[in-house]
Amino acid sequence: MLTMNKRMENQSSAAKQFGDFGGRFVPETLMNALDELEQGFREAMRDEEFQNELHQLLTEYSGRPTPLTFAANLTKQVGGAKIYLKREDLNHTGAHKINNTLGQGLLAKRMGKEKLIAETGAGQHGVASATVAALLGMECTVFMGEEDVRRQKLNVFRMELLGAKVIPVTSGTRTLKDATNEAIRHWVTHVEDTFYLIGSVVGPHPYPAIVRDFQRVIGDETRRQVQEREGRLPDDVVACIGGGSNSIGMFTAFLQDKDVNLHGVEAAGEGLETHRHAATLTKGSKGVIHGSYTYLLQDEHGQIAPAHSISAGLDYPGIGPEHAHLFDTHQVRYTTATDAEALKAVEALTQSEGILPALESAHAVAEAMKLAEGQREDRIVVICLSGRGDKDVETIRERLGGDAE
Amino acid sequence: MNRIADAFKRPGRKVIPYVTAGDPNPEASLEIIRMLDQEGACAIELGVPYSDPLADGPVIQAASSRALNQGMTLTGVLQLANEARQQGVKAPLILFSYVNPLLRFGLDELVKKAKTSGIDGMIIPDLPYEESGELRHLAEESGLCLIPLVAPTSKERVQRIASEAQGFIYCVSSLGTTGARSSFSAEVEEFLDMVKQVSKVPTAVGFGISQREHVDRFLNHTDAAVVGSALVQRIGERATSLQDVHTRERSLEEIRAFFCELVKGVGTTEANVT
């Protein structure tokens, strides 16, 4: 098994929190803002009032705790271990992203910032940011690659309806990577009154730790729910990885449980043998992207290589530095699923359970079905169903050839 | 021999031009570097083109793309520096690069190759003080300067950064990415004076300096002015003619006229970049 030597990260104040990974590789202009952010975050997390307010929003606004659903039909169809779904798709706005935006939104308010900026790929983080901005009465600007604007028209409209300004980014590959560059450029220019609400466990320290701490509610709830339901911990926990926030949120609660196998699923796109994938750990190498030292897809000269995935949320050539550390220390097993496998998983889950997963989450479903098949029936596999697939219906229809018109 | 220290000791207006190496192609780039040296550049920054230049505005992003499309790499930039030296370029040459291409190249290898290629210093906009220990140490060993940046938001960090500075300190004039600014806040001078006061090496100001008047204004408060985007924009506007040996000379003269105006502090050339 790959789960030896699990240990919790120590909460050191050094910027490189995750072994050799992490750090702050950003322009000098941002360094003091990152210090202030770290201090503001530490104070907030110790503040009972902040915690109560966040807990209340997670409960009464987003609808937490999200259920743990036993996927009886899928289990039967696959034939093997019991498959459970952690239903992050049932959060307000339809994905786990809201856990983090509520946390960072409240933090921004506590730190006296009135303006939020965010990057988005699939649009889920953009929608979750725009939602929190509407709720807290803040101004919100979302940077989104032009290619993703095209792929996710509905989410763009949702963000605008929520009062956010969406800025299409036309540089580079016009996807999440470039949206993040543009958000950082904007932040460098407006750092004094603007809070950068990063959507994943990426970016300069302390962002990877902040996003993890706001997302760990996923795993904390799951651990409790599986124990209540089954009287024990799961054997396998599976989550998809782009930047890696839903997976870190899920895995953190289980890192000390040596009998729980953790599986992170990267996007293999059109295949690992092609250059059209987003399998950062599986195929990438070490370097710096968006302010942290981690693994990334790059060419021999250190130029960042374009990623590809059918799912806009996984279409990212970097990965959170904590994942890089968990990969190097073998605390998590990292694997991949292709576009085609993800689409098959969408069909399987939708038709067996009546639950339409986001294309991102479908990568985890694909791997979980492989893991469960042929296993003893008392084994337990938990999938982090990070989001719902409504936003992807158009893409899925294009690929599966439904004739809706 | 320390070309940077010597360059700052010389009298006269000190302007440090930035060009993206290999823009619009390697031959034209070399001609531009030679011209800048002839016209009295205090030092020349050679930008290593990068796919994701997050401290740069649109002008230098575009230059980066042009150079990358020409197949320019870090190795290519070092070769260009080497050729410039062989053709007699005397000004200090400063490698301006994002950190990832350097890490990919290998820091040990980098400082060795940079030194033998005639590079004198390095500016790395995404390598702040806290992350720069290893490279600063390696640079020091091989006699290269790791030139730090300080920004108006650096505040109490300035002291610490200045204490380890090599070559000169690059003062970022104002918040934001590289690119011409139409105006500067009244606080820039105060910031420059403060850095000057704590620094044991010379200082320079950059980001947004695009006109002779900017240079005039800031040289009373710092030792040198860095001009990047305004120059790169003029190169970009002439990208096609610079690549053609028959039309190159004329474009080069136009760029020369602009640079001379900055260095000499007089001139009547074209309108300001906005």
Boltz contact constraints between the chains, C-beta under 6 A:
constraints:
  - contact:
      token1: [A, 23]
      token2: [B, 131]
      max_distance: 6.0
  - contact:
      token1: [A, 25]
      token2: [B, 99]
      max_distance: 6.0
  - contact:
      token1: [A, 25]
      token2: [B, 126]
      max_distance: 6.0
  - contact:
      token1: [A, 25]
      token2: [B, 131]
      max_distance: 6.0
  - contact:
      token1: [A, 26]
      token2: [B, 126]
      max_distance: 6.0
  - contact:
      token1: [A, 27]
      token2: [B, 55]
      max_distance: 6.0
  - contact:
      token1: [A, 27]
      token2: [B, 125]
      max_distance: 6.0
  - contact:
      token1: [A, 28]
      token2: [B, 128]
      max_distance: 6.0
  - contact:
      token1: [A, 28]
      token2: [B, 149]
      max_distance: 6.0
  - contact:
      token1: [A, 28]
      token2: [B, 151]
      max_distance: 6.0
  - contact:
      token1: [A, 28]
      token2: [B, 154]
      max_distance: 6.0
  - contact:
      token1: [A, 29]
      token2: [B, 151]
      max_distance: 6.0
  - contact:
      token1: [A, 29]
      token2: [B, 153]
      max_distance: 6.0
  - contact:
      token1: [A, 29]
      token2: [B, 175]
      max_distance: 6.0
  - contact:
      token1: [A, 31]
      token2: [B, 128]
      max_distance: 6.0
  - contact:
      token1: [A, 32]
      token2: [B, 153]
      max_distance: 6.0
  - contact:
      token1: [A, 181]
      token2: [B, 52]
      max_distance: 6.0
  - contact:
      token1: [A, 181]
      token2: [B, 54]
      max_distance: 6.0
  - contact:
      token1: [A, 184]
      token2: [B, 54]
      max_distance: 6.0
  - contact:
      token1: [A, 185]
      token2: [B, 54]
      max_distance: 6.0
  - contact:
      token1: [A, 185]
      token2: [B, 177]
      max_distance: 6.0
  - contact:
      token1: [A, 188]
      token2: [B, 176]
      max_distance: 6.0
  - contact:
      token1: [A, 188]
      token2: [B, 177]
      max_distance: 6.0
  - contact:
      token1: [A, 189]
      token2: [B, 175]
      max_distance: 6.0
  - contact:
      token1: [A, 189]
      token2: [B, 176]
      max_distance: 6.0
  - contact:
      token1: [A, 287]
      token2: [B, 100]
      max_distance: 6.0
  - contact:
      token1: [A, 287]
      token2: [B, 103]
      max_distance: 6.0
  - contact:
      token1: [A, 288]
      token2: [B, 99]
      max_distance: 6.0
  - contact:
      token1: [A, 288]
      token2: [B, 100]
      max_distance: 6.0
  - contact:
      token1: [A, 301]
      token2: [B, 73]
      max_distance: 6.0
  - contact:
      token1: [A, 302]
      token2: [B, 100]
      max_distance: 6.0
  - contact:
      token1: [A, 302]
      token2: [B, 101]
      max_distance: 6.0
  - contact:
      token1: [A, 302]
      token2: [B, 104]
      max_distance: 6.0
  - contact:
      token1: [A, 303]
      token2: [B, 51]
      max_distance: 6.0
  - contact:
      token1: [A, 304]
      token2: [B, 51]
      max_distance: 6.0
  - contact:
      token1: [A, 304]
      token2: [B, 52]
      max_distance: 6.0
